[in-house]
Amino acid sequence: MNKIYKLTILILTVVLLFGCSFNDENQSVKIEKNSSGYNFEATYPERKTKDVVAYLDKNLKQDNPYKSENEQIDADVVLPNDAAFYLKTHPGLIVINFKKQKNNEANYQRLEKLCLGIKEELKN
């Protein structure tokens, strides 16, 4: 009986360790394009936040709303070129939503390219 008990504990421990799987690679990217706008949401391992912030910094340059990689943002953003979008972030999450009616075609394409770039950055 004692051997069965110990074996059961061992098996449960292994199952829990692998079931919980310390895997921080869980990530998802959702993109929804429709006639009114574009919605982008990505969840990713927190350790990739630095890469996302660096990508935004590189592509938005002085327009980047981030002050640091740990900053949380939940705001409507208007860039100097009048690109307008909603941005929500915290380590491991970024949401960007923008409406076609609030953006000209060039800004819409720029924001779409930015979101697709974030998606590619997360593949690395």
N, C-alpha and C positions, 0 to 999 in steps of 0.2 A: 504494500500500500504506500509506503514511504517513497519507493522508487517512482511509482505512478504520479504521486503528488509532485515530486521534484521535476519529473519530465514534463508534466503539465505546466508548471511554473516556467520552466525553460522555454517551452514552445510559446506560451503566451508572451513572454518577454521578447522573444525574437519577432513574433508577429507584430507586437506593438512598436518595436523599434523600426521595423521595415514598413509597417502600416502608416506610422506617423511620418516616416521617411525624411526627416530633416531636409527635405528637398525644397529649396527656395527657388527652384526653376519654374514654378507655376507662374505663367503669365498668359495674358489674353489681350487681344487687340480687337476692338469692335469699331467698325466704320459704317456709318449710315449716311448715304447720300439720297436726298430727295429734292423735289422741286423747290422747297423753301430754304434748304440749307445743307449743312454738313455737320455730322456729329462724330467725334472721335473719342474713344475711351480706351485707355491701356492700363492694365494692372501688371506689375512686374516685380521681381525681387528688389527689395530696397537698395541692395548694393549697386543696382544699375541706375539709381537716381542721379549720381554724379555724371554719368554718361548722357543722360537725357538733358540735364541742365547745361552741360557743355555743348551739346548739339544746339539747343535753343540759343545759347550765348553766341555761338558761331554764326547762326543763321539770322538771328534778330539783331545782333550787335548791340548797339546802345539802346535799342528798343526792348531788350529783354526785361520782363517784369521781375525776374528772380534776383534776389540779393544774395542768397546762399542756397546750397543744395537742400538744406533742411527746412527752408521756408515753406510755409503753407500758404497757398493763394486760393481765394474763392471770390472772384470778382469779374466784372465786365472790364475788358481792356480795350483801349483805343490807342493805336499806334500813331505816330506822327504822320504817316501816310494815309490816315483815316481808316485803316483796317480795324474792324470792330469784331470782337469775339468774347465769349465767356470762357474763362480759364479757372479750372479747379485743380489743385495739385497738393500732394503731400508725398513723402517718400513712398515710392511704390505705386503711385497713381497719378495719372494725368488725364484730364477731360478738357477737350476743346470743342466748343460748339459755335458755329457762326451761321448767320442768316445771309442769304443772297441779297435781300432787299437792303441790308445795311452795308454792303460791300460792293465795290465795282468789280468788274470781271477780273482785272489784274490782281486785286487784293484777294479775291476768292481763290484764284489759281495759286497765289503765293501761299495762302494758308493751307490749301489742300496739299501742296508740295511739302510744306513744313510737317504736316501730320504724317504723310507717307514716309518722310525722312526719319521721323521718330520711330515709326514701325520698323524700318530697316535697321536703325540703330539698336533696337531691342533684340534683333536677331543675332547680333554679335555677342 
